[in-house]
Amino acid sequence: MNITHNEEMLILVPVDSSINIWKWRKNIRLHTIRGIKPSIVRISITEDDKFILGYTRDGKIRFSSLETFNQICWYKFESMVNASFVSG
């Protein structure tokens, strides 16, 4: 659950519902993303390292750009074509 495709990165989801992304071999925190919904059950980073993905229990995907993680905007996809904005 906590390790992405990139073995250099470790994603930790602590009890305060924040995501901490670490460069684990160097123990450097790269990002902290706050306000994660409790329905998020799995976290990963896209292969191009541009987006962090959150998978929910009901099958929806929420994502945030790693470049704009300070804005903490999550998007909920209703389908592959029609997406609606969800503030997070």
N, C-alpha and C positions, 0 to 999 in steps of 0.2 A: 504493500500500500504506500509506503513512504519513499521509495526510491524510484526516480524517473528513469527514462531511457538513458540518460547521461550519467555514467557512474561517478562523475565528479560532483554531482549535485545530490543533496539529501533534503527532502522536504519533510518538515516536522509540523504536525498539527497539535498544538498543546490545548489544554483545557479552556483557555480563554478565547477560543475560536479565532485565533490568528494563525496564519501560515508563516513559518520561518523557513527560508530556503538558504541552505548552507553550502559553501564550497567545502565539502566534508574533509578532504585530506589536509586542507590548510586551516580548517576550523574558522572560516570567515563567513559571517552572515551576509548574504547578498541582498536579500529582500525580506521585508516583513509585510504581510498583507493582512489587514485587520477586518473584522466584521464578517467572517465566513459563516454562511448559513449552516445550522446544525444538520440539515439534510444532506450535506456533502459527505459522501462515503469514500470517495477515492480522488486523488489529486495526481496530475501528471503535467509535464511540460511538452509542448509540441516539438517535433523533431528539428524544426528550424529555430528553436529557442525563443520564439516571439510571443507565445501565449502560454498562460497557465490555465489548465482545464480542471474544472471540478465536476465530478459525476454525482448525480443525486440518486436517492433511493427510487424515485419514480421514473428514472431513465432520462431525465433532462440533463443537458450539459450547460454549465455556466463557465464563462471564460473571461480572463482579463489579460490585457496586453502587458507583458513584462516591462515594456518601455514606459507605460503610463500607470504603473501599479500604484502610485501615490494617489491617483484619482479614485481608486477602488470602485470601478464600474464593472458590474457583472451583467452578462447578457443571457437571457433564457431563450433557447431556440424552441419555438413551437413546431417547426418543421425545417427541412433543409432550405426552403424557399422563404418562408415568412417568419421573421424574427421580431420580437418585441423587447424593448429595453426594460431592464429591472435594475433599480438602484440597489446597491448592496451595502 
